[in-house]
Amino acid sequence: MDIFLTNNLTNKKEQFVPIDKKNIGMYVCGPTVYDDPHIGNARPLVIFDILFKLLKSKFENVSYVRNITDIDDKIIKSSEEQKISTKKLTDKVTKIFLEDCKYLNCEDPTHQPKATEHIDLMIGMINELIKNGFAYENNKHVYFEVKKFSDYGKLSNKKLEDLIAGSRVEISENKKNSEDFVLWKPSNKDEPSWDSPWGKGRPGWHLECSAMSKKFLGNEFDIHGGGMDLIFPHHENEIAQSRCANETKVFANYWVHNAFITISNEKMAKSQGNILKIKDFRKKISGQVIRLALMSTHYKQPLDWNDKLITDCQNILDKWYRVFSSDTRLIKISDEILKPLYQDLNTPKYITNLHKLYEKANKGKDKELFISACQFIGLLNENKEQWENYKKSKSSISETEIQSQIDLRNIARENKDYKEADRIREDLLDKGVLIEDKDGKTLWKFK
């Protein structure tokens, strides 16, 4: 069965045809480690982890490269604000990021290069761009001359004028044209810097991914991924500088981008005060719940993050764990079951199929298949005891207190004080306790 992916380069869902069936290459833009990763950063982690698993099930050798950007203007600014060195900041945030990946049950990529370890490759690429006539140096800065690359804007499917008008373009006297982007810039005193033919300085952000993808995957490779916010200017600039430096007609064949996450239907942003950091979820909820929530909507569609989504995913996993056994023999998943994933990573459809498999497993049929199908996408990775203990450990309220609160809620309901009854329910929910009114009784369980 063939894999189909939505390719943003053509705006079509296309059959995935690798350059070399024996060596698949996938590059995904990783974090810029200036601040703790948030739930929006978690979506590509999970989505491309699933794609990695799918590719490995079909092809014998898959190289998955996900970089860590540990030198950037944002990093310098954040380190100054926190009054710590850039090294101390990036080490701290990288550690948190890797812990977040483990929490979300993401496999390690094949390679996870850091930008600061590949400065020499970036300098080499800049030299090639200057030699080939696509870059120029002025006042210790080096810029890529956009108008010399005729395919610029092809990924964004927009004309250059429209792209520039709708973006934040750096204004500089050193540029020939406003649309030109930086490849190398001088560093200020006390900022990280490296020796180069143009003086001490540091690389531009876009250049980093071009150099590292070339090292691990070559001049041309199969899949390039990331969030849709990276399409312009980051991925557009990657294509331009890579093709011009490497003298190729192709950089990556398939460009796959996941959509944004909103928080209760509002855009997630610092200005909105609604940034949800992944590490904060670790204190109160299983990573499996977060993982299931992140794949509950197709990756091409916006995902709205809200309390109901989390509760629903907790309840689903709670139900699925009823048939889980850690000593179950895992079996190979057939193409028929994997079919939704082959069709552009249709995780919602795959989850629907898991529900059907659960119903059979709950009746004692094909339990091995159900558990294997869950684990294929990184779920049911804890044993049942760990799952139950995790839920209980996250509640700071005793069973006596729970019953006392339920009694108070029942009194409030009898007095038709529904506002107070709802407040008690919400308070219990915040403490990890779900309550359900059934047949005249109020039942409870740890979520």
Beta strands, then each sheet from edge to edge (+ up, - down):
strand 1: 4-7
strand 2: 12-15
strand 3: 24-28
strand 4: 62-66
strand 5: 135-138
strand 6: 141-144
strand 7: 181-186
strand 8: 201-203
strand 9: 221-227
strand 10: 252-258
strand 11: 261-263
strand 12: 266-267
strand 13: 303-305
strand 14: 433-438
strand 15: 441-446
sheet 1: 1+ 2-
sheet 2: 4+ 3+ 9+ 10+
sheet 3: 5+ 6- 7+ 8-
sheet 4: 12+ 11- 13-
sheet 5: 14+ 15-
end
